[in-house]
Amino acid sequence: MDFDINNLLRENIKRLVPYSSARDEFKGEASIYLDANENSFGSPLPVAYNRYPDPMQWKLKQRIAEIKGVPAEHIFIGNGSDEVIDIMYRAFCNPGVDNVLICPPTYGMYEVSAHINDVSIKKVPLTSDFQLDIEGLELAVDEQTKLIFVCSPNNPTGNALNRNDIELLLNNFGGIVVIDEAYINFSRHRSFIQELTEYPNLVVMQTLSKAWGLAALRVGMAFTSTLIVDVMNKIKPPYNIGQASQALALEALQRVDEVNAWIRETVAERQKLSEELGRLAVVLAVYPSDANFLLVKTVDPRGIYRQLVDKGIIVRDRSRVELCEGCLRITVGTPEENRALLAVMEAIPLATAH
Ligand SMILES: Cc1ncc(COP(=O)(O)O)c(C=O)c1O
């Protein structure tokens, strides 16, 4: 398959002259900065936030590069993965003309972001065992298909997608395959992040919002070719990651061991919770998970959801989602939280659950 980014990019993006910020135009060290209309006196906080942050987040990228084994030039940082998704649309999809493929049930923002950008979505549902329908995808691709979003491990089903199927897409699709690996740290399966040199049409998304415990900082990452990173940098708002987020994320990224311990604990709790939920009368099935949540088929999702809410426990009702009929999505909590959840669910008699 020949891949030429110029055949995919929108014409306005090819022509785009990006905004050049004060920090883009002068990159060295100086003693007096009078170039960015900042408050020269300081900021009313213990830490000085009066200066604009590094628009390219180099320190953060260098640390991520060390951890992931991917050069910093191959990394784009977004204001959450959601910004990465939006930028993919704005770079490659002509509104009202192009389309993208998604494989529901999956993460909702691929579709919402498409609607925002007036890009049409073609849905190729997962098979009944929550894997890619490769034939369906082949049939759905047309001249205007620019992106395929695959989520592995998938939200809300929790399973990883078959590696061979994803490789088939990467080898045969002339557009870009975006693999959303938000939950990869909890998975038994390998990331695609080491395959970037193999596939010029690959974008791997990860985030600090899940295993890293930094959802409030809004730091999402894309790992891809330098060509695609350069395009994304042209489109993003100049200072898309605030200084507080950059500094705190950098600090957190020094503490890999702590995070790895939580990941191990989450995976162990996932196993325990899955077994214990599986024994409950109101539970019909607990699906295998490679993520930090479980998809659980119940006799009465809405009733159980309400009873949990009454006890102050909030899970996600996914029962109206195609292929997830009867299902709740339950995040793996701390041992104490999981015990509290189980205690409430255990006490629901089969008869009243209906
Ligand atoms: C599959 C998937 N991708 C991305 C995200 C959002 O990540 P971020 O917080 O980086 O925007 C989520 C959040 O639930 C998710 O489930």
The ligand as a Tripos MOL2 file, in Angstrom:
@<TRIPOS>MOLECULE
LIG
   16    16     1     0     0
SMALL
NO_CHARGES

@<TRIPOS>ATOM
      1 C1        -11.1640    4.8900   24.8930 C.3       1 LIG1
      2 C2        -10.9860    6.2240   25.4660 C.ar      1 LIG1
      3 N1        -10.2150    7.1140   24.8450 N.ar      1 LIG1
      4 C3        -10.0190    8.3440   25.3390 C.ar      1 LIG1
      5 C4        -10.6200    8.7430   26.5080 C.ar      1 LIG1
      6 C5        -10.4430   10.1570   26.9940 C.3       1 LIG1
      7 O1         -9.1760   10.3890   27.3600 O.3       1 LIG1
      8 P1         -8.6920   11.8500   27.7800 P.3       1 LIG1
      9 O2         -9.0320   12.0100   29.2130 O.co2     1 LIG1
     10 O3         -7.2330   11.8030   27.5090 O.co2     1 LIG1
     11 O4         -9.4080   12.8490   26.9020 O.co2     1 LIG1
     12 C6        -11.4210    7.8650   27.1990 C.ar      1 LIG1
     13 C7        -12.0740    8.2860   28.4440 C.2       1 LIG1
     14 O5        -12.9590    7.7010   28.9730 O.2       1 LIG1
     15 C8        -11.6100    6.5740   26.6650 C.ar      1 LIG1
     16 O6        -12.3980    5.6790   27.2780 O.3       1 LIG1
@<TRIPOS>BOND
     1     1     2 1
     2     2     3 ar
     3     2    15 ar
     4     3     4 ar
     5     4     5 ar
     6     5     6 1
     7     5    12 ar
     8     6     7 1
     9     7     8 1
    10     8     9 2
    11     8    10 1
    12     8    11 1
    13    12    13 1
    14    12    15 ar
    15    13    14 2
    16    15    16 1
@<TRIPOS>SUBSTRUCTURE
     1 LIG1         1 GROUP 0 **** ****
